[in-house]
Amino acid sequence: MSDLEAVSLLPFVPSGSDYNASRRLFAELGFEEVWENEGYAGFRNGNAQFILQKFDDEKFASNFMIRINVRDLDVWWEAVSGKELPTKYPGLRIDPPMGFPWGREVNFIDLAGVCWHVGE
């Protein structure tokens, strides 16, 4: 064990212009909102956590990427694709699983413009 060992990573993720719509989107993606205070909301799904920040900077968001690992990508995709989220959240872009040199992933661009990678 190193004196510099990290025990978790908790990124601050921009919400884009509609903070409340982003909160609803992440809830539909299986994240539990565990707290909210003055433009910051803590989300958790299993061991994955992040803080949604009421912050709208398109240039920053479009250069920010996050990867989530799930147990079974096909099961995750089936559950998410059935929700028809792009219809409910204009601006959300989501692609079905695709193969990359590092493995299969679902990629989606959230309401702020952040690129999320979901893989196994």
The first five atom37 places (N, CA, C, CB, O) and aatype in JSON, in Angstrom:
{
  "aatype": [12, 15, 3, 10, 6, 0, 19, 15, 10, 10, 14, 13, 19, 14, 15, 7, 15, 3, 18, 2, 0, 15, 1, 1, 10, 13, 0, 6, 10, 7, 13, 6, 6, 19, 17, 6, 2, 6, 7, 18, 0, 7, 13, 1, 2, 7, 2, 0, 5, 13, 9, 10, 5, 11, 13, 3, 3, 6, 11, 13, 0, 15, 2, 13, 12, 9, 1, 9, 2, 19, 1, 3, 10, 3, 19, 17, 17, 6, 0, 19, 15, 7, 11, 6, 10, 14, 16, 11, 18, 14, 7, 10, 1, 9, 3, 14, 14, 12, 7, 13, 14, 17, 7, 1, 6, 19, 2, 13, 9, 3, 10, 0, 7, 19, 4, 17, 8, 19, 7, 6],
  "atom_mask": [
    [1, 1, 1, 1, 1],
    [1, 1, 1, 1, 1],
    [1, 1, 1, 1, 1],
    [1, 1, 1, 1, 1],
    [1, 1, 1, 1, 1],
    [1, 1, 1, 1, 1],
    [1, 1, 1, 1, 1],
    [1, 1, 1, 1, 1],
    [1, 1, 1, 1, 1],
    [1, 1, 1, 1, 1],
    [1, 1, 1, 1, 1],
    [1, 1, 1, 1, 1],
    [1, 1, 1, 1, 1],
    [1, 1, 1, 1, 1],
    [1, 1, 1, 1, 1],
    [1, 1, 1, 0, 1],
    [1, 1, 1, 1, 1],
    [1, 1, 1, 1, 1],
    [1, 1, 1, 1, 1],
    [1, 1, 1, 1, 1],
    [1, 1, 1, 1, 1],
    [1, 1, 1, 1, 1],
    [1, 1, 1, 1, 1],
    [1, 1, 1, 1, 1],
    [1, 1, 1, 1, 1],
    [1, 1, 1, 1, 1],
    [1, 1, 1, 1, 1],
    [1, 1, 1, 1, 1],
    [1, 1, 1, 1, 1],
    [1, 1, 1, 0, 1],
    [1, 1, 1, 1, 1],
    [1, 1, 1, 1, 1],
    [1, 1, 1, 1, 1],
    [1, 1, 1, 1, 1],
    [1, 1, 1, 1, 1],
    [1, 1, 1, 1, 1],
    [1, 1, 1, 1, 1],
    [1, 1, 1, 1, 1],
    [1, 1, 1, 0, 1],
    [1, 1, 1, 1, 1],
    [1, 1, 1, 1, 1],
    [1, 1, 1, 0, 1],
    [1, 1, 1, 1, 1],
    [1, 1, 1, 1, 1],
    [1, 1, 1, 1, 1],
    [1, 1, 1, 0, 1],
    [1, 1, 1, 1, 1],
    [1, 1, 1, 1, 1],
    [1, 1, 1, 1, 1],
    [1, 1, 1, 1, 1],
    [1, 1, 1, 1, 1],
    [1, 1, 1, 1, 1],
    [1, 1, 1, 1, 1],
    [1, 1, 1, 1, 1],
    [1, 1, 1, 1, 1],
    [1, 1, 1, 1, 1],
    [1, 1, 1, 1, 1],
    [1, 1, 1, 1, 1],
    [1, 1, 1, 1, 1],
    [1, 1, 1, 1, 1],
    [1, 1, 1, 1, 1],
    [1, 1, 1, 1, 1],
    [1, 1, 1, 1, 1],
    [1, 1, 1, 1, 1],
    [1, 1, 1, 1, 1],
    [1, 1, 1, 1, 1],
    [1, 1, 1, 1, 1],
    [1, 1, 1, 1, 1],
    [1, 1, 1, 1, 1],
    [1, 1, 1, 1, 1],
    [1, 1, 1, 1, 1],
    [1, 1, 1, 1, 1],
    [1, 1, 1, 1, 1],
    [1, 1, 1, 1, 1],
    [1, 1, 1, 1, 1],
    [1, 1, 1, 1, 1],
    [1, 1, 1, 1, 1],
    [1, 1, 1, 1, 1],
    [1, 1, 1, 1, 1],
    [1, 1, 1, 1, 1],
    [1, 1, 1, 1, 1],
    [1, 1, 1, 0, 1],
    [1, 1, 1, 1, 1],
    [1, 1, 1, 1, 1],
    [1, 1, 1, 1, 1],
    [1, 1, 1, 1, 1],
    [1, 1, 1, 1, 1],
    [1, 1, 1, 1, 1],
    [1, 1, 1, 1, 1],
    [1, 1, 1, 1, 1],
    [1, 1, 1, 0, 1],
    [1, 1, 1, 1, 1],
    [1, 1, 1, 1, 1],
    [1, 1, 1, 1, 1],
    [1, 1, 1, 1, 1],
    [1, 1, 1, 1, 1],
    [1, 1, 1, 1, 1],
    [1, 1, 1, 1, 1],
    [1, 1, 1, 0, 1],
    [1, 1, 1, 1, 1],
    [1, 1, 1, 1, 1],
    [1, 1, 1, 1, 1],
    [1, 1, 1, 0, 1],
    [1, 1, 1, 1, 1],
    [1, 1, 1, 1, 1],
    [1, 1, 1, 1, 1],
    [1, 1, 1, 1, 1],
    [1, 1, 1, 1, 1],
    [1, 1, 1, 1, 1],
    [1, 1, 1, 1, 1],
    [1, 1, 1, 1, 1],
    [1, 1, 1, 1, 1],
    [1, 1, 1, 0, 1],
    [1, 1, 1, 1, 1],
    [1, 1, 1, 1, 1],
    [1, 1, 1, 1, 1],
    [1, 1, 1, 1, 1],
    [1, 1, 1, 1, 1],
    [1, 1, 1, 0, 1],
    [1, 1, 1, 1, 1]
  ],
  "atom_positions": [
    [[0.85, -1.18, 0.0], [0.0, 0.0, 0.0], [0.89, 1.23, 0.0], [-0.96, 0.0, 1.22], [1.85, 1.32, 0.76]],
    [[0.55, 2.16, -0.84], [1.31, 3.39, -0.97], [0.7, 4.49, -0.12], [1.38, 3.83, -2.44], [-0.51, 4.51, 0.13]],
    [[1.54, 5.42, 0.32], [1.04, 6.6, 1.04], [0.18, 7.46, 0.13], [2.2, 7.42, 1.59], [-0.56, 8.32, 0.6]],
    [[0.27, 7.23, -1.18], [-0.47, 8.04, -2.16], [-1.66, 7.28, -2.76], [0.47, 8.48, -3.27], [-2.23, 7.73, -3.75]],
    [[-2.03, 6.15, -2.17], [-3.12, 5.34, -2.7], [-4.44, 6.11, -2.66], [-3.23, 4.03, -1.93], [-4.84, 6.63, -1.61]],
    [[-5.11, 6.16, -3.79], [-6.45, 6.77, -3.86], [-7.48, 5.7, -3.53], [-6.72, 7.39, -5.28], [-7.3, 4.54, -3.87]],
    [[-8.54, 6.09, -2.86], [-9.59, 5.14, -2.52], [-10.85, 5.33, -3.36], [-9.93, 5.25, -1.05], [-11.7, 4.44, -3.42]],
    [[-10.98, 6.47, -4.02], [-12.1, 6.68, -4.93], [-11.84, 7.92, -5.78], [-13.43, 6.83, -4.15], [-10.92, 8.7, -5.51]],
    [[-12.65, 8.09, -6.78], [-12.59, 9.25, -7.67], [-14.01, 9.79, -7.77], [-12.0, 8.88, -9.09], [-14.94, 9.03, -8.04]],
    [[-14.19, 11.07, -7.56], [-15.51, 11.68, -7.53], [-15.5, 12.94, -8.39], [-15.95, 12.0, -6.07], [-15.31, 14.04, -7.86]],
    [[-15.69, 12.8, -9.71], [-15.61, 13.98, -10.58], [-16.8, 14.92, -10.42], [-15.5, 13.55, -12.03], [-17.91, 14.49, -10.09]],
    [[-16.56, 16.19, -10.66], [-17.61, 17.19, -10.76], [-17.99, 17.29, -12.23], [-17.14, 18.59, -10.18], [-17.14, 17.58, -13.08]],
    [[-19.24, 17.04, -12.54], [-19.73, 16.97, -13.92], [-20.64, 18.17, -14.17], [-20.47, 15.63, -14.18], [-21.57, 18.4, -13.4]],
    [[-20.41, 18.93, -15.24], [-21.28, 20.07, -15.52], [-22.66, 19.62, -15.95], [-20.66, 20.96, -16.61], [-22.82, 18.59, -16.61]],
    [[-23.66, 20.4, -15.56], [-25.05, 20.05, -15.87], [-25.51, 20.56, -17.21], [-25.96, 20.58, -14.79], [-26.47, 20.04, -17.78]],
    [[-24.85, 21.59, -17.74], [-25.39, 22.28, -18.9], [-26.41, 23.3, -18.45], [0.0, 0.0, 0.0], [-26.49, 23.62, -17.26]],
    [[-27.18, 23.82, -19.38], [-28.09, 24.93, -19.08], [-29.3, 24.52, -18.25], [-28.55, 25.56, -20.35], [-29.9, 25.38, -17.6]],
    [[-29.67, 23.24, -18.26], [-30.87, 22.81, -17.52], [-30.47, 21.81, -16.43], [-31.92, 22.19, -18.48], [-30.51, 20.59, -16.64]],
    [[-30.08, 22.34, -15.29], [-29.62, 21.55, -14.15], [-30.66, 20.49, -13.75], [-29.31, 22.46, -12.97], [-30.31, 19.34, -13.52]],
    [[-31.93, 20.89, -13.65], [-32.95, 19.95, -13.2], [-33.22, 18.85, -14.21], [-34.24, 20.69, -12.9], [-33.48, 17.71, -13.82]],
    [[-33.17, 19.15, -15.49], [-33.32, 18.11, -16.51], [-32.16, 17.12, -16.43], [-33.41, 18.73, -17.92], [-32.36, 15.92, -16.59]],
    [[-30.95, 17.62, -16.19], [-29.8, 16.72, -16.04], [-29.97, 15.83, -14.82], [-28.49, 17.54, -15.92], [-29.62, 14.64, -14.86]],
    [[-30.5, 16.38, -13.74], [-30.75, 15.56, -12.55], [-31.73, 14.44, -12.87], [-31.31, 16.44, -11.39], [-31.53, 13.3, -12.47]],
    [[-32.8, 14.76, -13.59], [-33.78, 13.74, -13.96], [-33.17, 12.68, -14.89], [-35.01, 14.39, -14.63], [-33.44, 11.49, -14.74]],
    [[-32.36, 13.13, -15.85], [-31.72, 12.2, -16.78], [-30.87, 11.18, -16.03], [-30.86, 12.96, -17.8], [-30.99, 9.98, -16.27]],
    [[-30.03, 11.65, -15.13], [-29.15, 10.7, -14.44], [-29.93, 9.77, -13.52], [-28.1, 11.45, -13.63], [-29.51, 8.63, -13.31]],
    [[-31.04, 10.23, -12.99], [-31.91, 9.34, -12.22], [-32.46, 8.24, -13.13], [-33.07, 10.13, -11.55], [-32.52, 7.08, -12.73]],
    [[-32.86, 8.6, -14.34], [-33.37, 7.59, -15.28], [-32.28, 6.63, -15.74], [-34.0, 8.28, -16.49], [-32.57, 5.51, -16.16]],
    [[-31.03, 7.07, -15.67], [-29.9, 6.21, -16.03], [-29.45, 5.33, -14.86], [-28.72, 7.05, -16.52], [-28.41, 4.67, -14.92]],
    [[-30.24, 5.34, -13.79], [-29.98, 4.42, -12.68], [-29.18, 5.0, -11.53], [0.0, 0.0, 0.0], [-28.83, 4.27, -10.6]],
    [[-28.89, 6.29, -11.56], [-28.15, 6.91, -10.48], [-29.12, 7.44, -9.42], [-27.26, 8.05, -11.02], [-30.14, 8.05, -9.75]],
    [[-28.8, 7.19, -8.18], [-29.59, 7.71, -7.07], [-29.02, 9.07, -6.67], [-29.59, 6.72, -5.86], [-27.82, 9.21, -6.44]],
    [[-29.89, 10.07, -6.58], [-29.46, 11.36, -6.07], [-29.47, 11.27, -4.55], [-30.38, 12.54, -6.59], [-30.53, 11.15, -3.94]],
    [[-28.3, 11.34, -3.94], [-28.21, 11.13, -2.49], [-28.22, 12.44, -1.71], [-26.95, 10.36, -2.15], [-28.47, 12.44, -0.51]],
    [[-27.97, 13.54, -2.38], [-28.07, 14.85, -1.75], [-28.09, 15.93, -2.82], [-26.89, 15.09, -0.76], [-27.67, 15.69, -3.96]],
    [[-28.59, 17.11, -2.47], [-28.57, 18.28, -3.35], [-28.46, 19.51, -2.48], [-29.85, 18.34, -4.26], [-29.12, 19.62, -1.45]],
    [[-27.61, 20.46, -2.92], [-27.43, 21.68, -2.16], [-26.91, 22.78, -3.07], [-26.46, 21.46, -0.98], [-25.79, 22.71, -3.56]],
    [[-27.74, 23.79, -3.32], [-27.35, 25.02, -4.0], [-26.58, 24.8, -5.31], [-26.53, 25.84, -3.09], [-25.51, 25.36, -5.51]],
    [[-27.15, 23.97, -6.17], [-26.54, 23.77, -7.49], [-25.5, 22.67, -7.56], [0.0, 0.0, 0.0], [-24.74, 22.59, -8.52]],
    [[-25.47, 21.82, -6.57], [-24.61, 20.63, -6.56], [-25.47, 19.46, -6.13], [-23.36, 20.81, -5.59], [-26.26, 19.57, -5.19]],
    [[-25.34, 18.33, -6.82], [-26.1, 17.14, -6.47], [-25.19, 15.92, -6.53], [-27.32, 16.97, -7.42], [-24.5, 15.7, -7.53]],
    [[-25.19, 15.15, -5.47], [-24.39, 13.93, -5.41], [-25.18, 12.74, -5.94], [0.0, 0.0, 0.0], [-26.31, 12.51, -5.52]],
    [[-24.58, 12.01, -6.87], [-25.22, 10.83, -7.46], [-24.37, 9.59, -7.22], [-25.45, 11.05, -8.97], [-23.14, 9.65, -7.18]],
    [[-25.08, 8.46, -7.06], [-24.39, 7.19, -6.84], [-25.17, 6.07, -7.52], [-24.23, 6.9, -5.32], [-26.4, 6.06, -7.54]],
    [[-24.41, 5.13, -8.07], [-24.95, 3.89, -8.6], [-23.9, 2.83, -8.31], [-25.29, 3.99, -10.17], [-22.85, 2.8, -8.96]],
    [[-24.16, 1.97, -7.34], [-23.15, 1.01, -6.91], [-21.95, 1.77, -6.37], [0.0, 0.0, 0.0], [-22.09, 2.63, -5.5]],
    [[-20.77, 1.45, -6.89], [-19.55, 2.13, -6.47], [-19.23, 3.37, -7.3], [-18.38, 1.17, -6.54], [-18.28, 4.08, -7.0]],
    [[-20.03, 3.63, -8.33], [-19.8, 4.8, -9.19], [-20.49, 6.02, -8.57], [-20.33, 4.54, -10.64], [-21.66, 5.96, -8.21]],
    [[-19.74, 7.11, -8.45], [-20.29, 8.33, -7.88], [-19.78, 9.54, -8.67], [-19.91, 8.45, -6.39], [-18.69, 9.52, -9.24]],
    [[-20.59, 10.59, -8.68], [-20.15, 11.86, -9.23], [-20.99, 12.97, -8.61], [-20.25, 11.88, -10.78], [-22.04, 12.72, -8.02]],
    [[-20.52, 14.2, -8.77], [-21.25, 15.37, -8.31], [-21.65, 16.16, -9.54], [-20.4, 16.24, -7.32], [-20.8, 16.61, -10.31]],
    [[-22.96, 16.33, -9.72], [-23.47, 17.15, -10.81], [-23.44, 18.6, -10.34], [-24.91, 16.72, -11.24], [-24.0, 18.94, -9.3]],
    [[-22.78, 19.43, -11.12], [-22.61, 20.84, -10.77], [-23.43, 21.7, -11.72], [-21.11, 21.25, -10.8], [-23.35, 21.53, -12.94]],
    [[-24.2, 22.62, -11.17], [-24.95, 23.57, -12.0], [-23.94, 24.5, -12.64], [-26.02, 24.38, -11.16], [-23.58, 25.54, -12.09]],
    [[-23.49, 24.09, -13.82], [-22.41, 24.78, -14.52], [-22.61, 24.55, -16.01], [-21.0, 24.27, -14.06], [-22.81, 23.42, -16.44]],
    [[-22.56, 25.61, -16.77], [-22.83, 25.53, -18.2], [-21.69, 26.17, -18.97], [-24.18, 26.19, -18.55], [-21.65, 27.4, -19.13]],
    [[-20.78, 25.36, -19.45], [-19.66, 25.82, -20.28], [-19.49, 24.79, -21.38], [-18.33, 26.0, -19.42], [-18.86, 23.75, -21.18]],
    [[-20.04, 25.08, -22.54], [-20.06, 24.13, -23.64], [-18.67, 23.66, -24.05], [-20.76, 24.74, -24.83], [-18.47, 22.48, -24.33]],
    [[-17.71, 24.56, -24.08], [-16.36, 24.19, -24.49], [-15.75, 23.2, -23.49], [-15.46, 25.44, -24.6], [-15.15, 22.2, -23.88]],
    [[-15.92, 23.48, -22.21], [-15.41, 22.56, -21.19], [-16.1, 21.2, -21.32], [-15.63, 23.14, -19.77], [-15.44, 20.16, -21.39]],
    [[-17.44, 21.21, -21.35], [-18.2, 19.96, -21.36], [-17.86, 19.11, -22.58], [-19.7, 20.25, -21.32], [-17.76, 17.89, -22.47]],
    [[-17.7, 19.74, -23.73], [-17.44, 18.97, -24.95], [-16.04, 18.36, -24.98], [-17.62, 19.84, -26.16], [-15.73, 17.58, -25.87]],
    [[-15.21, 18.71, -24.01], [-13.87, 18.13, -23.9], [-13.72, 17.24, -22.68], [-12.83, 19.22, -23.86], [-12.61, 16.85, -22.32]],
    [[-14.83, 16.92, -22.03], [-14.82, 16.12, -20.81], [-15.42, 14.76, -21.1], [-15.6, 16.84, -19.66], [-16.5, 14.68, -21.7]],
    [[-14.75, 13.7, -20.7], [-15.24, 12.34, -20.92], [-15.15, 11.55, -19.62], [-14.45, 11.63, -22.05], [-14.24, 11.75, -18.82]],
    [[-16.11, 10.65, -19.44], [-16.16, 9.79, -18.26], [-16.49, 8.38, -18.72], [-17.23, 10.31, -17.22], [-17.26, 8.19, -19.66]],
    [[-15.89, 7.41, -18.06], [-16.21, 6.01, -18.35], [-16.86, 5.38, -17.13], [-14.94, 5.21, -18.76], [-16.41, 5.55, -16.0]],
    [[-17.94, 4.64, -17.39], [-18.62, 3.86, -16.37], [-18.49, 2.4, -16.79], [-20.14, 4.28, -16.22], [-18.7, 2.06, -17.95]],
    [[-18.14, 1.54, -15.85], [-18.11, 0.11, -16.12], [-19.34, -0.53, -15.49], [-16.81, -0.53, -15.57], [-19.66, -0.28, -14.33]],
    [[-20.03, -1.37, -16.28], [-21.2, -2.11, -15.81], [-20.91, -3.6, -15.93], [-22.47, -1.72, -16.63], [-19.97, -4.01, -16.62]],
    [[-21.71, -4.4, -15.25], [-21.47, -5.85, -15.27], [-21.76, -6.48, -16.63], [-22.32, -6.53, -14.21], [-21.02, -7.35, -17.09]],
    [[-22.83, -6.03, -17.28], [-23.23, -6.62, -18.56], [-23.73, -5.49, -19.47], [-24.34, -7.72, -18.37], [-24.82, -4.95, -19.25]],
    [[-22.95, -5.13, -20.46], [-23.29, -4.0, -21.33], [-24.59, -4.24, -22.09], [-22.15, -3.75, -22.32], [-25.37, -3.31, -22.26]],
    [[-24.83, -5.46, -22.54], [-26.04, -5.73, -23.3], [-27.29, -5.57, -22.44], [-25.99, -7.13, -23.89], [-28.3, -5.03, -22.91]],
    [[-27.24, -6.03, -21.21], [-28.37, -5.86, -20.29], [-28.58, -4.38, -20.01], [-28.12, -6.64, -18.97], [-29.71, -3.9, -20.0]],
    [[-27.48, -3.64, -19.77], [-27.57, -2.2, -19.52], [-28.21, -1.5, -20.72], [-26.17, -1.6, -19.21], [-29.12, -0.68, -20.56]],
    [[-27.73, -1.83, -21.93], [-28.25, -1.18, -23.13], [-29.73, -1.49, -23.33], [-27.45, -1.63, -24.35], [-30.5, -0.6, -23.7]],
    [[-30.13, -2.73, -23.1], [-31.55, -3.08, -23.25], [-32.42, -2.25, -22.31], [-31.76, -4.59, -22.98], [-33.48, -1.77, -22.72]],
    [[-31.99, -2.09, -21.08], [-32.77, -1.3, -20.12], [-32.82, 0.17, -20.51], [-32.17, -1.44, -18.72], [-33.88, 0.79, -20.45]],
    [[-31.69, 0.73, -20.91], [-31.63, 2.16, -21.24], [-32.33, 2.45, -22.56], [-30.18, 2.62, -21.31], [-33.07, 3.43, -22.66]],
    [[-32.12, 1.64, -23.57], [-32.71, 1.93, -24.88], [-34.23, 1.86, -24.83], [-32.18, 0.95, -25.94], [-34.9, 2.53, -25.61]],
    [[-34.79, 1.07, -23.93], [-36.23, 0.99, -23.79], [-36.86, 2.23, -23.18], [0.0, 0.0, 0.0], [-38.08, 2.4, -23.25]],
    [[-36.07, 3.1, -22.6], [-36.59, 4.31, -21.97], [-36.83, 5.46, -22.95], [-35.63, 4.77, -20.9], [-37.47, 6.45, -22.6]],
    [[-36.33, 5.33, -24.18], [-36.48, 6.38, -25.2], [-36.05, 7.75, -24.68], [-37.93, 6.44, -25.68], [-36.76, 8.74, -24.85]],
    [[-34.89, 7.79, -24.06], [-34.39, 9.01, -23.43], [-34.17, 10.18, -24.39], [-33.12, 8.72, -22.72], [-34.44, 11.32, -24.0]],
    [[-33.69, 9.96, -25.61], [-33.51, 11.12, -26.52], [-34.83, 11.84, -26.82], [-32.88, 10.66, -27.83], [-34.83, 13.04, -27.12]],
    [[-35.95, 11.14, -26.74], [-37.25, 11.77, -26.93], [-37.61, 12.65, -25.73], [-38.34, 10.71, -27.17], [-38.15, 13.74, -25.89]],
    [[-37.31, 12.15, -24.54], [-37.61, 12.88, -23.31], [-36.65, 14.03, -23.05], [-37.58, 11.93, -22.13], [-37.01, 15.03, -22.43]],
    [[-35.4, 13.89, -23.53], [-34.35, 14.86, -23.25], [-33.71, 15.33, -24.55], [-33.28, 14.25, -22.31], [-32.67, 14.81, -24.95]],
    [[-34.33, 16.3, -25.22], [-33.75, 16.8, -26.46], [-32.3, 17.26, -26.24], [-34.59, 17.97, -27.01], [-31.99, 17.97, -25.29]],
    [[-31.45, 16.85, -27.13], [-30.03, 17.16, -27.02], [-29.21, 15.95, -26.59], [0.0, 0.0, 0.0], [-28.01, 15.9, -26.85]],
    [[-29.85, 14.99, -25.92], [-29.16, 13.76, -25.55], [-28.91, 12.93, -26.8], [-29.98, 12.94, -24.51], [-29.82, 12.73, -27.61]],
    [[-27.69, 12.47, -26.96], [-27.35, 11.57, -28.06], [-26.8, 10.29, -27.46], [-26.3, 12.23, -29.05], [-25.94, 10.33, -26.58]],
    [[-27.31, 9.16, -27.92], [-26.85, 7.87, -27.41], [-26.78, 6.88, -28.56], [-27.78, 7.34, -26.27], [-27.69, 6.8, -29.38]],
    [[-25.69, 6.12, -28.6], [-25.46, 5.14, -29.65], [-25.51, 3.73, -29.07], [-24.12, 5.39, -30.36], [-25.14, 3.54, -27.91]],
    [[-25.96, 2.74, -29.85], [-25.94, 1.36, -29.38], [-24.51, 0.87, -29.18], [-26.68, 0.44, -30.37], [-23.56, 1.53, -29.62]],
    [[-24.33, -0.27, -28.54], [-22.98, -0.79, -28.33], [-22.19, -0.9, -29.63], [-23.05, -2.16, -27.66], [-22.7, -1.35, -30.65]],
    [[-20.95, -0.48, -29.55], [-20.04, -0.54, -30.69], [-18.7, -1.09, -30.2], [-19.86, 0.87, -31.37], [-18.35, -0.95, -29.03]],
    [[-17.96, -1.72, -31.11], [-16.65, -2.25, -30.78], [-15.55, -1.23, -31.02], [0.0, 0.0, 0.0], [-15.55, -0.51, -32.01]],
    [[-14.61, -1.19, -30.08], [-13.44, -0.33, -30.17], [-12.22, -1.19, -29.84], [-13.56, 0.91, -29.2], [-12.38, -2.29, -29.31]],
    [[-11.02, -0.72, -30.13], [-9.84, -1.51, -29.79], [-9.77, -1.89, -28.3], [-8.58, -0.75, -30.19], [-9.18, -2.91, -27.95]],
    [[-10.35, -1.07, -27.43], [-10.3, -1.32, -25.99], [-11.53, -2.08, -25.48], [-10.16, -0.02, -25.24], [-11.62, -2.35, -24.28]],
    [[-12.48, -2.42, -26.38], [-13.66, -3.18, -25.99], [-14.94, -2.54, -26.48], [0.0, 0.0, 0.0], [-14.92, -1.48, -27.12]],
    [[-16.06, -3.2, -26.19], [-17.38, -2.68, -26.59], [-17.84, -1.61, -25.6], [-18.42, -3.83, -26.67], [-17.59, -1.7, -24.4]],
    [[-18.52, -0.59, -26.15], [-19.04, 0.49, -25.33], [-20.33, 1.03, -25.92], [-18.0, 1.62, -25.2], [-20.6, 0.91, -27.11]],
    [[-21.11, 1.63, -25.03], [-22.19, 2.52, -25.42], [-21.66, 3.91, -25.14], [-23.55, 2.22, -24.65], [-21.12, 4.17, -24.06]],
    [[-21.8, 4.81, -26.1], [-21.39, 6.2, -25.89], [-22.63, 7.08, -25.9], [-20.37, 6.67, -26.98], [-23.52, 6.92, -26.75]],
    [[-22.68, 8.01, -24.94], [-23.75, 8.99, -24.99], [-23.2, 10.36, -24.63], [-24.91, 8.61, -24.04], [-22.25, 10.5, -23.85]],
    [[-23.82, 11.37, -25.22], [-23.5, 12.76, -24.95], [-24.65, 13.3, -24.11], [-23.29, 13.6, -26.28], [-25.79, 13.32, -24.56]],
    [[-24.34, 13.74, -22.89], [-25.4, 14.21, -22.0], [-25.87, 15.61, -22.37], [-24.92, 14.2, -20.55], [-25.44, 16.16, -23.39]],
    [[-26.72, 16.19, -21.57], [-27.34, 17.47, -21.9], [-26.35, 18.63, -21.89], [-28.45, 17.76, -20.94], [-26.6, 19.66, -22.52]],
    [[-25.24, 18.48, -21.17], [-24.21, 19.52, -21.15], [-23.23, 19.39, -22.31], [-23.44, 19.47, -19.85], [-22.6, 20.37, -22.71]],
    [[-23.11, 18.16, -22.87], [-22.15, 17.9, -23.92], [-21.02, 16.98, -23.49], [0.0, 0.0, 0.0], [-20.09, 16.74, -24.26]],
    [[-21.09, 16.46, -22.25], [-20.08, 15.52, -21.75], [-20.28, 14.17, -22.45], [-20.17, 15.36, -20.18], [-21.41, 13.71, -22.61]],
    [[-19.18, 13.56, -22.85], [-19.21, 12.23, -23.49], [-19.0, 11.17, -22.43], [-18.13, 12.12, -24.61], [-17.96, 11.12, -21.77]],
    [[-20.0, 10.31, -22.27], [-19.93, 9.2, -21.32], [-19.68, 7.91, -22.1], [-21.24, 9.1, -20.46], [-20.32, 7.68, -23.13]],
    [[-18.78, 7.08, -21.62], [-18.48, 5.77, -22.19], [-18.96, 4.73, -21.18], [-16.93, 5.61, -22.51], [-18.57, 4.77, -20.01]],
    [[-19.79, 3.81, -21.62], [-20.29, 2.76, -20.75], [-19.79, 1.44, -21.31], [-21.86, 2.78, -20.64], [-20.09, 1.09, -22.46]],
    [[-19.03, 0.72, -20.52], [-18.46, -0.55, -20.97], [-18.44, -1.56, -19.85], [0.0, 0.0, 0.0], [-18.9, -1.31, -18.74]],
    [[-17.87, -2.74, -20.18], [-17.74, -3.8, -19.18], [-16.34, -3.82, -18.62], [-18.09, -5.16, -19.79], [-16.04, -4.65, -17.76]]
  ]
}
